[in-house]
């Protein structure tokens, strides 16, 4: 039995080594395609990265957020576009905990299931006799080109097209599940970074969906599985911030090689080279220090959730603050070291340039804009 365990461990290490190398090698091709390379997608399906949160009751791996954050950090260090797509698509699949059970079983039976969508309220849902009539337009659906399911937030309307209001007089917002043949993808992801996420817009025109295709998060959890009561705001903040961290870590690995291989290196004095080394060491320390604080606080919040079924508000506030701080420090560290890389870092087909572009595109997400 012991020999078999050792052999299995060796085989797993070989598998991990293989997909890491494959992702690094294929990332430039993904960018050229404007979407994840088919071989990278196959790795994602094998590893069930788009199903990370999906409960075992629906055939998923039921990973928990502490493990997911570490995985997304590792993926971001390999390829920003892959990590961002996995983060957004698997994050949308977290809604599995709140879906109609029969619908969830149907959706997640697909080996290649992948959720895409938008948190914005971009459409309307008019009440009909059998469900809802959906119309709308949503931007920035990461993974749209290979998604099988789209989520969309809509303003609820009565049968006459008037907004339904809650007790405070505000329009009622509902989230909906849409299938890929019900949406139109609108190419428009033309930004300079995270190119392979294919974060295109989508529209829906007069599509009627049954009542069970509507859901609401952080209310009634439909599965007996821990973690679905972790607040969605902090789940989103932590997973996005960890992407910036992983990209910054990759940049720190690359910047030293680019500095010492730049054509103008021979013009630098011994003191100038020593200065660069000191700067690199300083910013590595900065990044890894904020990383340590971030994980300490997040892990504490998770332990509170598991132990007492809720997280104290001051702890959640600190998770939010450190998520923003981590994202900002990741960008600042990269920007401080970028001038030392030489013109190769400004060449669009180099890895370090892709990492720089990916990180700066990720930094524009509104959720982490302000500290």
C-alpha positions in Angstrom: 0.0 0.0 0.0 2.9 2.4 0.9 4.6 1.7 -2.5 1.3 2.4 -4.3 0.9 5.7 -2.4 4.4 6.8 -3.4 3.9 5.9 -7.0 0.6 7.8 -7.1 2.3 10.9 -5.6 5.0 10.7 -8.3 2.4 10.4 -11.0 0.5 13.4 -9.7 3.6 15.5 -9.6 4.3 14.6 -13.2 0.8 15.6 -14.2 1.1 18.9 -12.4 4.5 19.6 -14.0 3.0 18.8 -17.4 0.0 21.2 -17.2 2.1 24.0 -15.8 4.6 23.7 -18.7 1.7 23.4 -21.2 0.1 26.6 -20.0 3.3 28.6 -20.1 4.0 27.3 -23.6 0.5 27.9 -25.0 -0.2 31.3 -23.4 1.1 33.3 -26.5 -1.0 31.2 -28.8 -4.1 31.8 -26.7 -3.4 35.6 -27.0 -3.1 35.3 -30.8 -6.4 33.4 -31.0 -8.2 35.8 -28.7 -9.4 33.0 -26.6 -8.0 30.1 -24.6 -6.1 27.6 -26.7 -8.1 24.3 -27.1 -5.3 22.4 -25.3 -5.6 24.7 -22.3 -9.3 24.3 -22.3 -8.9 20.6 -22.2 -6.6 20.9 -19.2 -9.2 23.1 -17.5 -11.9 20.5 -18.2 -9.7 17.7 -16.9 -8.8 19.6 -13.7 -12.5 20.8 -13.4 -11.3 24.4 -13.0 -14.7 25.8 -14.2 -16.5 23.7 -11.6 -14.3 24.5 -8.6 -17.2 25.5 -6.3 -19.7 23.0 -7.6 -20.9 20.6 -4.9 -20.3 16.8 -5.1 -24.1 16.4 -5.3 -23.9 17.9 -8.8 -20.8 16.1 -9.8 -18.3 18.8 -8.9 -15.1 18.8 -6.9 -16.5 21.0 -4.1 -13.3 22.9 -3.6 -13.3 25.5 -0.8 -12.3 29.1 -1.1 -8.9 28.9 0.7 -7.8 26.2 -1.7 -9.3 28.0 -4.7 -7.4 31.3 -3.9 -4.1 29.5 -3.9 -4.9 27.7 -7.2 -5.9 31.0 -8.9 -2.8 32.7 -7.6 -0.7 29.8 -9.2 -2.7 30.1 -12.5 -2.2 33.8 -12.6 1.5 33.3 -12.3 1.4 31.1 -15.4 -1.1 33.0 -17.6 -3.2 36.0 -16.6 -5.9 35.3 -19.2 -6.4 31.7 -18.0 -6.5 32.7 -14.4 -8.9 35.5 -15.0 -11.2 33.3 -17.0 -11.1 30.5 -14.4 -11.7 33.0 -11.7 -14.7 34.7 -13.3 -16.3 31.5 -14.8 -15.8 29.3 -11.8 -17.0 32.2 -9.6 -20.2 32.4 -11.6 -20.6 28.6 -11.1 -20.5 29.3 -7.3 -24.2 30.2 -7.9 -24.7 26.4 -8.0 -25.4 26.6 -4.3 -28.5 28.7 -5.0 -30.0 27.1 -8.1 -33.0 24.9 -8.5 -31.7 21.4 -7.8 -33.0 19.8 -11.0 -31.7 22.6 -13.1 -28.3 22.4 -11.4 -28.1 18.6 -12.0 -28.9 19.2 -15.7 -26.4 22.0 -16.1 -23.5 20.4 -14.3 -23.8 17.0 -16.0 -22.0 18.6 -19.0 -18.2 17.9 -18.7 -17.5 21.2 -20.4 -19.9 23.4 -18.5 -18.7 26.9 -18.1 -20.5 29.9 -16.7 -20.0 33.4 -18.1 -21.9 36.5 -17.4 -22.0 40.0 -15.9 -22.7 41.5 -12.5 -24.2 44.6 -14.1 -28.0 45.0 -14.4 -28.2 45.1 -18.2 -31.7 43.7 -19.0 -35.3 43.4 -18.2 -37.4 40.4 -17.1 -41.1 40.7 -17.8 -43.4 38.4 -15.9 -45.3 36.0 -18.2 -47.8 33.2 -17.5 -45.0 30.6 -17.5 -41.9 32.5 -16.5 -40.1 35.6 -17.7 -39.4 37.3 -21.0 -35.8 38.4 -21.1 -34.3 41.2 -23.1 -30.9 43.0 -22.5 -27.3 43.7 -23.2 -24.3 42.9 -21.0 -20.6 43.7 -21.4 -17.5 41.9 -20.3 -18.5 38.3 -20.1 -15.1 36.6 -19.6 -15.0 33.2 -21.3 -18.0 34.0 -23.5 -16.6 32.1 -26.6 -16.6 28.8 -24.8 -19.3 29.3 -22.2 -22.3 27.0 -22.1 -24.3 29.0 -19.5 -24.7 32.8 -19.1 -25.9 34.6 -16.0 -27.6 37.9 -16.3 -29.1 40.4 -13.9 -32.4 42.0 -14.9 -34.9 44.5 -13.6 -38.1 42.8 -12.9 -41.2 44.0 -14.7 -44.9 43.2 -14.4 -46.9 41.9 -17.4 -47.5 45.5 -18.6 -43.8 46.3 -18.6 -43.8 48.4 -15.4 -40.9 48.0 -13.0 -41.8 45.9 -9.9 -40.7 47.7 -6.7 -39.6 46.4 -3.4 -40.9 47.7 0.0 -38.4 50.6 -0.1 -39.6 51.7 -3.6 -36.5 50.4 -5.4 -36.7 48.2 -8.6 -36.5 44.5 -7.9 -33.4 42.9 -9.5 -33.4 39.2 -10.3 -30.6 37.0 -11.7 -31.2 34.5 -14.5 -29.6 31.4 -16.1 -29.4 31.5 -19.9 -28.2 28.8 -22.2 -25.6 29.5 -24.9 -28.1 29.1 -27.8 -30.3 31.8 -26.2 -27.7 34.6 -26.3 -25.9 36.4 -29.1 -22.2 37.0 -28.6 -21.2 40.6 -29.7 -17.4 40.8 -30.4 -16.0 43.8 -28.7 -13.2 42.7 -26.4 -10.4 44.9 -28.1 -8.4 45.8 -25.0 -4.6 45.4 -24.8 -4.5 42.9 -22.0 -6.2 39.7 -20.8 -6.8 39.2 -24.6 -7.4 35.5 -24.4 -10.2 35.9 -21.9 -12.5 36.7 -24.8 -14.5 38.9 -22.5 -17.1 39.9 -25.2 -20.5 41.3 -24.7 -23.7 39.4 -25.2 -27.4 40.2 -25.8 -30.7 38.5 -25.4 -33.7 39.3 -27.5 -37.2 38.1 -26.5 -36.2 34.9 -24.9 -38.7 33.3 -22.5 -37.3 31.3 -19.7 -39.2 29.2 -17.0 -39.5 30.4 -13.4 -36.8 28.0 -12.1 -34.1 29.7 -14.2 -34.2 32.6 -11.7 -32.1 32.6 -8.6 -30.9 34.8 -5.7 -27.6 34.4 -3.9 -26.9 34.6 -0.2 -30.5 33.7 0.7 -31.6 30.1 0.6 -28.7 27.7 0.1 -30.0 24.7 -1.8 -27.1 22.3 -1.0 -25.8 20.8 2.3 -22.3 22.1 1.8 -20.2 24.6 3.8 -18.9 27.8 2.3 -21.8 29.1 0.3 -22.6 31.5 3.1 -19.3 33.3 2.7 -20.3 36.8 1.6 -20.2 37.2 -2.2 -18.6 40.6 -2.0 -15.5 39.4 -0.2 -15.4 36.2 -2.3 -15.2 38.4 -5.4 -12.7 40.9 -4.0 -10.3 38.2 -2.8 -10.4 36.1 -6.0 -9.8 39.2 -8.2 -7.0 40.5 -6.0 -5.2 37.2 -6.0 -5.0 37.4 -9.8 -3.0 40.6 -9.6 -0.8 39.0 -7.1 0.0 36.0 -9.3 0.8 38.3 -12.3 3.0 40.5 -10.2 4.9 37.4 -9.0 5.5 36.3 -12.6 6.7 39.8 -13.4 9.2 39.6 -10.5 10.6 36.4 -11.9 11.0 37.8 -15.4 12.3 41.3 -14.6 15.7 40.1 -13.4 16.3 38.2 -16.6 15.3 41.1 -18.7 17.5 43.5 -16.8 20.6 41.4 -17.1 20.0 40.6 -20.7 19.2 44.2 -21.9 21.4 45.5 -24.6 22.5 48.6 -22.6 23.6 46.7 -19.5 27.3 47.2 -20.2 26.8 51.0 -19.8 25.7 50.5 -16.1 28.2 50.9 -13.3 28.6 48.4 -10.5 26.8 50.8 -8.2 23.8 51.0 -10.6 23.6 47.2 -10.9 23.7 47.0 -7.1 20.9 49.6 -6.9 18.7 47.5 -9.2 19.3 44.4 -7.0 18.4 46.4 -3.9 15.2 47.7 -5.6 14.2 44.2 -6.7 14.8 42.8 -3.2 12.8 45.7 -1.6 9.8 45.2 -3.9 9.8 41.4 -3.5 9.7 42.0 0.2 6.8 44.5 -0.2 4.8 42.1 -2.3 5.3 39.0 -0.2 4.6 40.9 3.0 1.2 42.1 1.8 0.5 38.6 0.5 1.2 37.2 4.0 -1.1 39.7 5.7 -3.8 39.1 3.1 -3.9 35.3 3.6 -3.7 35.6 7.4 -6.8 37.7 7.5 -8.7 35.8 4.9 -7.9 32.5 6.5 -9.1 33.9 9.8 -12.4 35.0 8.2 -12.9 31.5 6.7 -12.2 29.8 10.1 -14.8 32.0 11.7 -17.3 31.0 9.1 -16.7 27.3 9.6 -16.6 27.5 13.4 -19.5 29.9 14.0 -21.5 30.1 10.7 -20.9 33.8 10.3 -18.0 36.3 10.0 -17.6 39.3 12.2 -18.1 42.5 10.2 -14.8 44.1 11.2 -13.0 40.9 9.9 -14.9 41.2 6.6 -14.0 44.8 6.4 -10.3 44.0 6.8 -10.6 41.3 4.1 -12.0 43.9 1.8 -9.3 46.4 2.7 -6.4 44.0 2.2 -7.8 42.7 -1.1 -7.7 46.3 -2.4 -4.3 46.8 -0.9 -3.0 43.6 -2.4 -4.2 44.6 -5.9 -2.8 48.1 -5.6 0.6 47.0 -4.3 0.9 44.3 -7.0 0.5 47.0 -9.7 2.8 49.5 -7.9 5.6 46.9 -7.5 5.4 46.1 -11.2 5.3 49.7 -12.3 8.3 50.6 -10.1 10.4 47.8 -11.7 9.2 48.2 -15.3 11.7 50.9 -16.3 14.6 48.5 -15.6 13.5 46.0 -18.2 14.6 47.7 -21.4 12.8 48.0 -24.7 12.1 44.3 -24.8 9.5 44.9 -22.1 7.7 47.2 -24.4 7.6 44.7 -27.3 4.1 43.3 -27.5 5.1 39.7 -28.3 7.4 39.2 -25.2 6.1 37.4 -22.1 7.0 40.3 -19.8 5.0 42.7 -21.9 2.0 40.4 -21.9 2.2 40.1 -18.1 2.4 43.8 -17.7 -0.6 44.3 -20.0 -2.6 41.6 -18.3 -2.0 43.1 -14.9 -2.9 46.6 -15.9 -6.1 45.5 -17.6 -7.1 43.5 -14.5 -6.4 46.6 -12.4 -9.3 48.4 -14.1 -11.9 46.2 -12.4 -14.2 48.6 -10.6 -14.5 46.4 -7.5 -10.8 47.1 -6.5 -10.4 50.6 -7.9 -10.3 52.4 -4.5 -8.4 51.4 -1.5 
